[in-house]
Amino acid sequence: MSAKIVILGAGHVGSHVAMALTADPIIGEIVLVDRIPGKAAAQAADIADSLSFASHCPIVRDGNYADCANADITVCAIGKAREPGQTRLDLLGDSVRMVRDLARSLEASPPGGLVISITNPCDIIADCLRQALGMDRSRCFGTGTLLDTARLIRILSEQTGVPRSAIHAVVMGEHGDSSMIPFSALRLSGKPAAGVPGFNAEEALLRTHQTGMDIINGKGSTEFGIGRAVAFLTHALLTGAEKELPLSVALQGEYGVRGISCGVPCAIGRNGIKRVVELPLTAPERAAFDASVDVLKRYTGLAKQIE
């Protein structure tokens, strides 16, 4: 296949998503769209220059909202970057207004394929976009805790020396400071984590929460991690790979939650999210998950009040 991907927002994150996607041989066209005149064209040209010596050379160009109509996947990467000291939830007002404007701009050419939102605060904005576009939760969702999970896997590997490929882990709840880790489901080389030398649950959770801000404080933005995470997710969706990945989806009674989007394990396929996977959480894990959902409920309510 030769898939078409449209990326809305050509800033740090959107451009790095595009760069990561260029390595995938099943992607034939990457289209960048940005409201700042000339920005998408400049990013597209810069990325295209990097492909002259690559083994795979997809078309990379700038475009407009009409490109979403026949895209296999549209990625929403609009919004402002976090500044040092800001939480993702601090971006709520600006992001809600931007995504509503975006939905109005897409009315003439609604996305024909899947929509992946990475705009922060991810969980709330993903569902705001889904509702504004009138799409089913299987076709419009957020990256949620996928990046958090990537960070956790790195941290666990650094703690224990276990290769990342041998680590089965997931982060759940908010893509943010209230996220939780179901350690009961964690496996390192097939073994429960508790018996593995070097494993430290408290440190793993703390570092998972702090890593994003540490990167922002050090270099001004996060970009490579989310770029690769989106590329990994996109490839799995396009190929119909049977995978379970943590994504932000509107819950419909799973985990006892309804009407709130948050990061949970999802079985995915070519047509998007097939089902939510419900892990058997321990009592403390369930309490931590519920606390994270409560944070999202509060900010979801605030989002509805924004004009």
FILUMZA-182594 format. One record per atom (N, C-alpha, C): residue in three letters; x, y, z. Coordinates in steps of 0.05 Angstrom, whole numbers, padded with zeros to 5 digits, always signed. Layout:
ALAXYZ
...
This chain:
MET+00017-00024+00000
MET+00000+00000+00000
MET+00018+00025+00000
SER+00005+00047-00007
SER+00019+00073-00007
SER+00001+00092+00008
ALA+00004+00095+00034
ALA-00014+00110+00050
ALA-00008+00140+00049
LYS-00029+00155+00054
LYS-00027+00184+00056
LYS-00033+00193+00084
ILE-00014+00208+00095
ILE-00017+00219+00122
ILE-00017+00249+00121
VAL-00037+00262+00134
VAL-00038+00291+00136
VAL-00032+00299+00165
ILE-00014+00318+00169
ILE-00007+00327+00195
ILE-00016+00357+00198
LEU-00034+00362+00216
LEU-00044+00389+00220
LEU-00028+00401+00243
GLY-00012+00421+00235
GLY+00007+00433+00254
GLY+00035+00426+00247
ALA+00051+00445+00238
ALA+00078+00439+00229
ALA+00099+00450+00247
GLY+00094+00450+00273
GLY+00113+00460+00293
GLY+00133+00438+00300
HIS+00144+00440+00324
HIS+00164+00420+00333
HIS+00153+00392+00332
VAL+00129+00388+00343
VAL+00118+00361+00345
VAL+00109+00351+00317
GLY+00094+00367+00303
GLY+00084+00359+00277
GLY+00106+00352+00257
SER+00127+00369+00257
SER+00149+00364+00238
SER+00165+00339+00246
HIS+00168+00333+00272
HIS+00182+00309+00280
HIS+00165+00284+00275
VAL+00139+00287+00277
VAL+00122+00264+00269
VAL+00126+00259+00240
ALA+00126+00280+00224
ALA+00130+00276+00195
ALA+00157+00263+00189
MET+00178+00272+00203
MET+00205+00261+00198
MET+00206+00232+00205
ALA+00193+00224+00228
ALA+00193+00196+00236
ALA+00177+00179+00216
LEU+00156+00190+00205
LEU+00140+00175+00186
LEU+00154+00169+00160
THR+00174+00185+00152
THR+00187+00182+00126
THR+00201+00155+00124
ALA+00208+00143+00147
ALA+00222+00117+00146
ALA+00204+00093+00140
ASP+00178+00098+00141
ASP+00159+00075+00138
ASP+00154+00070+00108
PRO+00161+00047+00098
PRO+00158+00042+00069
PRO+00130+00040+00059
ILE+00110+00038+00077
ILE+00083+00036+00068
ILE+00070+00064+00066
ILE+00085+00084+00073
ILE+00074+00112+00070
ILE+00085+00125+00045
GLY+00067+00133+00028
GLY+00076+00145+00002
GLY+00074+00175+00001
GLU+00058+00187+00020
GLU+00054+00216+00019
GLU+00049+00227+00047
ILE+00064+00248+00053
ILE+00061+00262+00079
ILE+00055+00291+00073
VAL+00032+00301+00083
VAL+00024+00328+00077
VAL+00023+00344+00103
LEU+00037+00367+00103
LEU+00037+00384+00126
LEU+00019+00408+00122
VAL+00004+00415+00142
VAL-00014+00438+00141
VAL-00010+00455+00165
ASP-00007+00482+00161
ASP-00004+00500+00184
ASP-00017+00527+00178
ARG-00027+00540+00198
ARG-00040+00565+00194
ARG-00021+00588+00189
ILE+00005+00584+00196
ILE+00025+00605+00192
ILE+00034+00603+00163
PRO+00030+00624+00146
PRO+00038+00622+00118
PRO+00067+00615+00114
GLY+00072+00596+00097
GLY+00099+00588+00090
GLY+00112+00568+00109
LYS+00101+00564+00133
LYS+00114+00546+00152
LYS+00113+00517+00143
ALA+00090+00507+00135
ALA+00087+00480+00127
ALA+00105+00474+00102
ALA+00106+00493+00084
ALA+00122+00489+00060
ALA+00151+00488+00067
ALA+00160+00504+00086
ALA+00188+00504+00094
ALA+00195+00478+00108
GLN+00178+00469+00126
GLN+00183+00444+00140
GLN+00184+00421+00120
ALA+00165+00421+00101
ALA+00163+00399+00082
ALA+00189+00398+00064
ALA+00198+00422+00056
ALA+00222+00423+00040
ALA+00247+00413+00055
ASP+00249+00421+00080
ASP+00271+00412+00097
ASP+00271+00382+00101
ILE+00248+00371+00106
ILE+00246+00342+00109
ILE+00251+00328+00083
ALA+00241+00338+00061
ALA+00246+00326+00034
ALA+00275+00326+00028
ASP+00290+00347+00035
ASP+00319+00348+00030
ASP+00333+00325+00045
SER+00323+00317+00067
SER+00336+00296+00083
SER+00333+00268+00071
LEU+00316+00266+00051
LEU+00310+00239+00039
LEU+00326+00232+00014
SER+00343+00250+00006
SER+00358+00245-00019
SER+00376+00221-00017
PHE+00385+00214+00007
PHE+00402+00191+00010
PHE+00389+00169+00026
ALA+00362+00170+00028
ALA+00347+00151+00044
ALA+00339+00127+00026
SER+00333+00105+00038
SER+00324+00081+00023
SER+00295+00083+00015
HIS+00280+00100+00029
HIS+00252+00104+00023
HIS+00247+00134+00020
CYS+00233+00142-00001
CYS+00230+00170-00006
CYS+00201+00177-00013
PRO+00184+00180+00008
PRO+00157+00188+00003
PRO+00155+00217-00006
ILE+00132+00224-00017
ILE+00127+00252-00024
ILE+00122+00267+00003
VAL+00136+00289+00007
VAL+00131+00306+00030
VAL+00125+00334+00020
ARG+00102+00345+00026
ARG+00093+00370+00015
ARG+00075+00385+00034
ASP+00070+00410+00029
ASP+00050+00425+00044
ASP+00023+00422+00030
GLY+00002+00427+00044
GLY-00024+00424+00033
GLY-00045+00441+00048
ASN-00070+00432+00047
ASN-00091+00447+00061
ASN-00111+00427+00072
TYR-00132+00437+00085
TYR-00151+00420+00098
TYR-00165+00401+00080
ALA-00167+00407+00054
ALA-00180+00390+00035
ALA-00165+00363+00033
ASP-00140+00363+00039
ASP-00124+00338+00038
ASP-00134+00317+00058
CYS-00147+00326+00079
CYS-00157+00307+00099
CYS-00178+00288+00089
ALA-00192+00296+00068
ALA-00215+00281+00058
ALA-00207+00253+00049
ASN-00184+00251+00036
ASN-00175+00224+00026
ASN-00150+00214+00040
ALA-00144+00225+00064
ALA-00121+00215+00079
ALA-00128+00189+00093
ASP-00109+00171+00095
ASP-00113+00147+00111
ASP-00113+00154+00140
ILE-00096+00172+00148
ILE-00095+00181+00176
ILE-00089+00211+00176
THR-00104+00225+00193
THR-00099+00253+00198
THR-00089+00256+00227
VAL-00067+00270+00230
VAL-00055+00274+00257
VAL-00060+00303+00265
CYS-00072+00307+00288
CYS-00076+00334+00298
CYS-00054+00341+00317
ALA-00036+00360+00308
ALA-00013+00368+00324
ALA-00013+00398+00328
ILE-00037+00410+00328
ILE-00038+00439+00331
ILE-00034+00446+00361
GLY-00031+00472+00367
GLY-00030+00480+00394
GLY-00003+00492+00402
LYS-00002+00503+00426
LYS+00022+00515+00437
LYS+00038+00494+00452
ALA+00064+00497+00451
ALA+00082+00480+00466
ALA+00082+00488+00496
ARG+00086+00468+00513
ARG+00089+00474+00542
ARG+00114+00490+00547
GLU+00112+00509+00565
GLU+00135+00523+00574
GLU+00144+00512+00601
PRO+00169+00517+00609
PRO+00179+00508+00635
PRO+00160+00516+00658
GLY+00152+00496+00674
GLY+00134+00501+00696
GLY+00105+00496+00690
GLN+00098+00495+00664
GLN+00070+00490+00657
GLN+00063+00460+00657
THR+00040+00453+00666
THR+00029+00426+00662
THR+00014+00426+00636
ARG+00008+00402+00627
ARG-00007+00400+00602
ARG-00035+00412+00605
LEU-00046+00409+00629
LEU-00073+00420+00635
LEU-00073+00450+00633
ASP-00050+00463+00637
ASP-00049+00492+00635
ASP-00055+00502+00607
LEU-00053+00484+00587
LEU-00058+00492+00559
LEU-00087+00489+00551
LEU-00104+00482+00570
LEU-00132+00475+00563
LEU-00146+00496+00547
GLY-00147+00521+00557
GLY-00163+00542+00544
GLY-00155+00546+00515
ASP-00130+00551+00510
ASP-00120+00556+00483
ASP-00126+00532+00465
SER-00121+00508+00475
SER-00124+00484+00459
SER-00153+00479+00451
VAL-00171+00483+00470
VAL-00200+00479+00464
VAL-00209+00498+00442
ARG-00201+00523+00444
ARG-00209+00543+00424
ARG-00197+00536+00397
MET-00172+00527+00396
MET-00159+00520+00371
MET-00172+00496+00358
VAL-00179+00476+00374
VAL-00190+00451+00362
VAL-00218+00456+00353
ARG-00233+00474+00365
ARG-00259+00481+00355
ARG-00257+00495+00329
ASP-00238+00513+00327
ASP-00234+00527+00301
ASP-00226+00507+00280
LEU-00209+00488+00287
LEU-00200+00468+00268
LEU-00224+00452+00258
ALA-00242+00444+00276
ALA-00265+00428+00268
ALA-00282+00443+00248
ARG-00285+00469+00252
ARG-00300+00486+00233
ARG-00286+00487+00206
SER-00260+00488+00207
SER-00245+00489+00182
SER-00247+00463+00166
LEU-00252+00441+00180
LEU-00254+00415+00167
LEU-00282+00408+00158
GLU-00301+00425+00163
GLU-00329+00419+00156
GLU-00332+00413+00126
ALA-00318+00428+00109
ALA-00321+00424+00081
ALA-00307+00399+00071
SER-00286+00390+00085
SER-00271+00366+00077
SER-00266+00349+00102
PRO-00286+00337+00113
PRO-00282+00321+00138
PRO-00262+00298+00133
PRO-00247+00291+00153
PRO-00227+00269+00149
PRO-00241+00243+00141
GLY-00230+00230+00120
GLY-00242+00206+00110
GLY-00231+00181+00123
GLY-00208+00183+00137
GLY-00196+00160+00150
GLY-00196+00164+00180
LEU-00175+00154+00193
LEU-00173+00156+00222
LEU-00161+00183+00230
VAL-00168+00192+00254
VAL-00157+00217+00265
VAL-00143+00211+00291
ILE-00118+00219+00293
ILE-00102+00216+00318
ILE-00095+00243+00328
SER-00103+00249+00353
SER-00097+00275+00365
SER-00075+00272+00385
ILE-00055+00291+00383
ILE-00033+00292+00402
ILE-00032+00319+00416
THR-00051+00337+00410
THR-00051+00363+00423
THR-00057+00361+00452
ASN-00042+00376+00469
ASN-00046+00375+00498
ASN-00066+00396+00507
PRO-00081+00390+00530
PRO-00080+00365+00545
PRO-00094+00343+00529
CYS-00078+00322+00523
CYS-00085+00302+00503
CYS-00113+00289+00506
ASP-00119+00280+00530
ASP-00144+00265+00534
ASP-00168+00282+00529
ILE-00168+00306+00540
ILE-00191+00324+00537
ILE-00194+00334+00509
ILE-00172+00342+00497
ILE-00173+00353+00470
ILE-00181+00331+00449
ALA-00171+00307+00453
ALA-00178+00285+00435
ALA-00208+00281+00434
ASP-00221+00282+00457
ASP-00250+00277+00457
ASP-00265+00302+00448
CYS-00254+00326+00454
CYS-00266+00350+00444
CYS-00266+00350+00413
LEU-00244+00342+00401
LEU-00242+00340+00372
LEU-00261+00319+00361
ARG-00262+00296+00374
ARG-00279+00274+00365
ARG-00308+00284+00364
GLN-00317+00297+00386
GLN-00345+00306+00386
GLN-00350+00328+00366
ALA-00331+00346+00363
ALA-00334+00368+00343
ALA-00335+00357+00315
LEU-00321+00335+00309
LEU-00321+00324+00282
LEU-00344+00303+00279
GLY-00357+00296+00301
GLY-00379+00277+00299
GLY-00370+00249+00292
MET-00346+00241+00302
MET-00335+00215+00295
MET-00338+00195+00317
ASP-00337+00170+00310
ASP-00339+00148+00329
ASP-00312+00145+00344
ARG-00313+00135+00368
ARG-00288+00133+00384
ARG-00268+00114+00372
SER-00277+00096+00355
SER-00258+00077+00342
SER-00241+00091+00321
ARG-00251+00113+00310
ARG-00237+00127+00288
ARG-00223+00153+00297
CYS-00230+00164+00320
CYS-00218+00188+00329
CYS-00210+00185+00358
PHE-00184+00187+00364
PHE-00174+00182+00390
PHE-00147+00195+00394
GLY-00137+00195+00419
GLY-00112+00208+00425
GLY-00090+00189+00430
THR-00065+00198+00428
THR-00042+00181+00435
THR-00041+00175+00465
GLY-00055+00191+00481
GLY-00058+00185+00509
GLY-00032+00178+00523
THR-00030+00155+00536
THR-00007+00148+00551
THR+00013+00131+00535
LEU+00012+00132+00509
LEU+00031+00117+00493
LEU+00059+00128+00497
LEU+00063+00154+00498
LEU+00089+00165+00503
LEU+00098+00160+00532
ASP+00079+00162+00551
ASP+00086+00156+00579
ASP+00096+00128+00581
THR+00083+00110+00566
THR+00091+00081+00567
THR+00119+00078+00555
ALA+00125+00092+00533
ALA+00152+00091+00522
ALA+00173+00100+00542
ARG+00166+00121+00556
ARG+00185+00131+00576
ARG+00188+00111+00599
LEU+00166+00099+00608
LEU+00167+00079+00629
LEU+00185+00055+00621
ILE+00182+00046+00597
ILE+00198+00023+00587
ILE+00228+00030+00588
ARG+00234+00054+00579
ARG+00263+00063+00580
ARG+00272+00063+00609
ILE+00257+00074+00627
ILE+00264+00077+00655
ILE+00268+00049+00668
LEU+00250+00031+00662
LEU+00252+00004+00673
LEU+00277-00010+00663
SER+00283-00006+00637
SER+00307-00018+00626
SER+00332-00007+00639
GLU+00332+00019+00644
GLU+00355+00031+00658
GLU+00358+00021+00686
GLN+00336+00017+00700
GLN+00336+00007+00727
GLN+00347-00022+00729
THR+00337-00039+00711
THR+00342-00068+00714
THR+00361-00080+00695
GLY+00367-00066+00673
GLY+00384-00078+00652
GLY+00369-00097+00633
VAL+00343-00100+00637
VAL+00327-00117+00619
VAL+00323-00102+00593
PRO+00327-00115+00570
PRO+00324-00101+00544
PRO+00295-00091+00542
ARG+00292-00068+00529
ARG+00266-00057+00525
ARG+00246-00076+00511
SER+00257-00091+00493
SER+00240-00110+00478
SER+00228-00132+00496
ALA+00240-00136+00519
ALA+00231-00157+00537
ALA+00214-00146+00560
ILE+00206-00120+00558
ILE+00190-00107+00579
ILE+00162-00104+00570
HIS+00143-00114+00585
HIS+00114-00111+00580
HIS+00103-00092+00602
ALA+00097-00068+00594
ALA+00088-00048+00613
ALA+00068-00029+00600
VAL+00052-00016+00617
VAL+00033+00003+00607
VAL+00028+00025+00628
VAL+00024+00049+00619
VAL+00015+00071+00637
VAL-00014+00077+00630
MET-00030+00083+00650
MET-00058+00088+00646
MET-00067+00115+00659
GLY-00091+00124+00651
GLY-00102+00148+00662
GLY-00095+00172+00645
GLU-00091+00195+00658
GLU-00085+00220+00644
GLU-00057+00219+00631
HIS-00055+00231+00608
HIS-00028+00236+00597
HIS-00018+00261+00612
GLY-00008+00256+00636
GLY+00000+00278+00653
GLY+00008+00269+00680
ASP+00008+00287+00699
ASP+00019+00282+00726
ASP+00003+00264+00743
SER-00022+00257+00736
SER-00038+00239+00752
SER-00038+00211+00741
SER-00023+00205+00720
SER-00023+00178+00708
SER-00014+00158+00729
MET-00022+00133+00724
MET-00015+00111+00742
MET-00003+00087+00726
ILE+00010+00070+00741
ILE+00022+00046+00729
ILE+00011+00022+00742
PRO-00002+00004+00728
PRO-00011-00021+00739
PRO+00012-00041+00742
PHE+00026-00039+00764
PHE+00050-00055+00767
PHE+00044-00085+00768
SER+00019-00092+00775
SER+00012-00120+00776
SER+00012-00133+00749
ALA+00010-00117+00728
ALA+00010-00127+00700
ALA+00038-00126+00688
LEU+00057-00114+00702
LEU+00084-00109+00691
LEU+00100-00135+00690
ARG+00113-00140+00668
ARG+00129-00164+00665
ARG+00156-00156+00653
LEU+00178-00166+00666
LEU+00205-00161+00656
LEU+00217-00188+00649
SER+00222-00192+00624
SER+00231-00218+00613
SER+00212-00240+00622
GLY+00186-00233+00622
GLY+00165-00253+00629
GLY+00161-00257+00659
LYS+00176-00242+00676
LYS+00174-00246+00705
LYS+00160-00222+00718
PRO+00146-00226+00740
PRO+00136-00203+00755
PRO+00158-00185+00763
ALA+00153-00159+00762
ALA+00175-00140+00767
ALA+00186-00141+00795
ALA+00170-00148+00815
ALA+00179-00146+00842
ALA+00204-00162+00848
GLY+00208-00184+00834
GLY+00232-00201+00839
GLY+00256-00194+00822
VAL+00255-00174+00806
VAL+00277-00167+00788
VAL+00296-00147+00802
PRO+00322-00153+00804
PRO+00341-00135+00816
PRO+00341-00108+00803
GLY+00341-00087+00820
GLY+00342-00060+00810
GLY+00315-00047+00807
PHE+00293-00063+00806
PHE+00267-00051+00802
PHE+00258-00035+00826
ASN+00248-00010+00820
ASN+00239+00008+00840
ASN+00214+00021+00830
ALA+00191+00013+00841
ALA+00165+00023+00831
ALA+00161+00052+00836
GLU+00168+00062+00859
GLU+00165+00090+00866
GLU+00181+00108+00848
GLU+00206+00100+00843
GLU+00223+00116+00825
GLU+00213+00115+00797
ALA+00203+00092+00788
ALA+00193+00089+00761
ALA+00169+00108+00756
LEU+00151+00109+00774
LEU+00128+00127+00771
LEU+00136+00156+00772
LEU+00154+00163+00791
LEU+00163+00191+00793
LEU+00177+00200+00768
ARG+00195+00184+00758
ARG+00210+00191+00733
ARG+00191+00192+00709
THR+00172+00175+00708
THR+00153+00175+00686
THR+00138+00202+00685
HIS+00130+00211+00709
HIS+00116+00237+00711
HIS+00134+00260+00705
GLN+00160+00259+00712
GLN+00178+00282+00710
GLN+00193+00284+00683
THR+00194+00263+00669
THR+00212+00263+00645
THR+00205+00284+00625
GLY+00179+00288+00619
GLY+00171+00308+00600
GLY+00180+00336+00607
MET+00176+00344+00633
MET+00185+00370+00642
MET+00215+00372+00643
ASP+00229+00351+00650
ASP+00258+00351+00649
ASP+00269+00357+00621
ILE+00256+00346+00601
ILE+00264+00351+00574
ILE+00258+00380+00566
ILE+00235+00390+00573
ILE+00227+00417+00567
ILE+00246+00437+00580
ASN+00253+00431+00606
ASN+00271+00449+00620
ASN+00299+00449+00607
GLY+00307+00426+00596
GLY+00334+00424+00585
GLY+00336+00434+00556
LYS+00315+00431+00540
LYS+00318+00439+00512
LYS+00294+00455+00500
GLY+00274+00459+00516
GLY+00252+00476+00507
GLY+00227+00462+00497
SER+00229+00437+00489
SER+00206+00423+00478
SER+00212+00393+00477
THR+00191+00377+00477
THR+00193+00348+00471
THR+00184+00344+00442
GLU+00197+00326+00428
GLU+00191+00323+00400
GLU+00198+00295+00388
PHE+00222+00285+00394
PHE+00230+00260+00382
PHE+00214+00236+00393
GLY+00209+00236+00419
GLY+00194+00214+00431
GLY+00166+00211+00420
ILE+00151+00233+00419
ILE+00124+00232+00409
ILE+00124+00227+00379
GLY+00144+00237+00365
GLY+00146+00232+00336
GLY+00148+00202+00330
ARG+00166+00189+00345
ARG+00169+00160+00340
ARG+00145+00144+00350
ALA+00132+00153+00372
ALA+00109+00139+00382
ALA+00086+00140+00362
VAL+00082+00164+00349
VAL+00061+00166+00329
VAL+00067+00149+00305
ALA+00093+00149+00297
ALA+00100+00132+00274
ALA+00096+00103+00279
PHE+00102+00094+00304
PHE+00097+00066+00311
PHE+00068+00060+00311
LEU+00051+00077+00322
LEU+00022+00073+00322
LEU+00011+00073+00294
THR+00020+00092+00278
THR+00010+00094+00250
THR+00016+00069+00234
HIS+00040+00058+00237
HIS+00047+00034+00223
HIS+00030+00011+00231
ALA+00025+00008+00257
ALA+00008-00013+00268
ALA-00020-00011+00257
LEU-00031+00013+00256
LEU-00058+00017+00245
LEU-00059+00011+00215
LEU-00040+00020+00200
LEU-00041+00017+00171
LEU-00038-00012+00163
THR-00022-00027+00178
THR-00017-00055+00171
THR-00037-00074+00183
GLY-00054-00063+00201
GLY-00074-00080+00214
GLY-00062-00099+00234
ALA-00038-00092+00245
ALA-00025-00109+00264
ALA-00042-00113+00289
GLU-00043-00137+00299
GLU-00058-00143+00323
GLU-00041-00135+00347
LYS-00046-00110+00356
LYS-00030-00100+00379
LYS-00049-00088+00400
GLU-00039-00088+00424
GLU-00052-00074+00446
GLU-00035-00051+00455
LEU-00045-00026+00451
LEU-00029-00002+00457
LEU-00046+00016+00475
PRO-00033+00031+00493
PRO-00048+00050+00510
PRO-00054+00075+00494
LEU-00080+00080+00490
LEU-00089+00104+00475
LEU-00111+00117+00491
SER-00116+00143+00485
SER-00137+00158+00498
SER-00163+00155+00482
VAL-00182+00141+00494
VAL-00207+00135+00481
VAL-00230+00142+00499
ALA-00253+00149+00487
ALA-00277+00155+00503
ALA-00288+00129+00515
LEU-00287+00127+00541
LEU-00297+00103+00554
LEU-00327+00102+00554
GLN-00338+00078+00551
GLN-00367+00073+00549
GLN-00375+00052+00570
GLY-00364+00055+00594
GLY-00371+00036+00616
GLY-00347+00019+00624
GLU-00326+00018+00607
GLU-00302+00003+00615
GLU-00290+00016+00639
TYR-00279+00000+00657
TYR-00267+00008+00682
TYR-00287+00025+00699
GLY-00313+00021+00693
GLY-00334+00035+00709
GLY-00335+00065+00702
VAL-00325+00073+00679
VAL-00324+00101+00671
VAL-00339+00105+00645
ARG-00354+00127+00644
ARG-00370+00133+00620
ARG-00368+00163+00614
GLY-00363+00169+00588
GLY-00363+00197+00580
GLY-00337+00212+00584
ILE-00316+00198+00592
ILE-00290+00211+00596
ILE-00269+00196+00579
SER-00251+00211+00566
SER-00230+00198+00551
SER-00205+00198+00569
CYS-00192+00175+00569
CYS-00166+00172+00583
CYS-00150+00149+00572
GLY-00125+00147+00580
GLY-00108+00127+00570
GLY-00113+00099+00581
VAL-00120+00081+00564
VAL-00125+00053+00572
VAL-00114+00035+00550
PRO-00108+00010+00556
PRO-00099-00009+00535
PRO-00122-00013+00515
CYS-00115-00012+00489
CYS-00135-00016+00468
CYS-00125-00036+00448
ALA-00142-00054+00439
ALA-00136-00071+00417
ALA-00142-00056+00391
ILE-00122-00054+00373
ILE-00125-00038+00349
ILE-00124-00055+00324
GLY-00134-00044+00302
GLY-00133-00058+00277
GLY-00134-00037+00254
ARG-00138-00046+00230
ARG-00137-00028+00207
ARG-00158-00006+00208
ASN-00180-00011+00221
ASN-00202+00009+00223
ASN-00201+00025+00249
GLY-00179+00023+00264
GLY-00177+00039+00288
GLY-00178+00022+00313
ILE-00192+00032+00334
ILE-00194+00018+00359
ILE-00216-00003+00357
LYS-00209-00028+00363
LYS-00229-00049+00361
LYS-00243-00053+00388
ARG-00228-00050+00410
ARG-00241-00053+00436
ARG-00221-00043+00457
VAL-00232-00036+00480
VAL-00216-00029+00504
VAL-00210-00054+00519
VAL-00185-00057+00527
VAL-00176-00081+00542
VAL-00178-00074+00572
GLU-00193-00088+00587
GLU-00196-00083+00616
GLU-00177-00101+00632
LEU-00157-00089+00644
LEU-00138-00103+00661
LEU-00150-00108+00689
PRO-00143-00130+00701
PRO-00153-00135+00729
PRO-00135-00119+00749
LEU-00143-00095+00755
LEU-00128-00078+00773
LEU-00131-00086+00802
THR-00109-00083+00817
THR-00111-00087+00846
THR-00126-00063+00859
ALA-00134-00066+00884
ALA-00149-00044+00897
ALA-00133-00018+00897
PRO-00107-00018+00904
PRO-00092+00008+00903
PRO-00090+00018+00875
GLU-00086+00001+00855
GLU-00084+00009+00827
GLU-00111+00022+00818
ARG-00133+00009+00826
ARG-00159+00020+00818
ARG-00163+00047+00831
ALA-00155+00051+00855
ALA-00158+00077+00868
ALA-00141+00098+00854
ALA-00117+00091+00846
ALA-00100+00110+00831
ALA-00112+00117+00804
PHE-00123+00096+00790
PHE-00136+00101+00764
PHE-00160+00119+00768
ASP-00177+00114+00788
ASP-00200+00130+00792
ASP-00193+00159+00799
ALA-00171+00163+00814
ALA-00162+00190+00820
ALA-00154+00205+00795
SER-00141+00191+00777
SER-00133+00204+00752
SER-00157+00211+00735
VAL-00177+00193+00734
VAL-00202+00198+00720
VAL-00216+00222+00732
ASP-00215+00225+00758
ASP-00228+00248+00771
ASP-00215+00275+00762
VAL-00189+00275+00758
VAL-00176+00298+00748
VAL-00186+00305+00720
LEU-00189+00285+00703
LEU-00199+00289+00676
LEU-00228+00297+00676
LYS-00243+00287+00694
LYS-00272+00295+00696
LYS-00273+00325+00702
ARG-00257+00334+00721
ARG-00258+00362+00729
ARG-00250+00380+00705
TYR-00229+00373+00691
TYR-00220+00390+00669
TYR-00238+00387+00644
THR-00250+00364+00641
THR-00270+00361+00619
THR-00293+00379+00624
GLY-00302+00382+00649
GLY-00323+00400+00655
GLY-00315+00429+00650
LEU-00290+00436+00656
LEU-00281+00463+00651
LEU-00280+00469+00621
ALA-00272+00448+00605
ALA-00270+00452+00576
ALA-00297+00459+00564
LYS-00319+00448+00575
LYS-00345+00453+00565
LYS-00354+00482+00570
GLN-00341+00495+00590
GLN-00349+00523+00597
GLN-00333+00543+00581
ILE-00313+00535+00566
ILE-00296+00553+00551
ILE-00310+00563+00527
GLU-00310+00589+00523
GLU-00322+00601+00499
GLU-00302+00610+00479
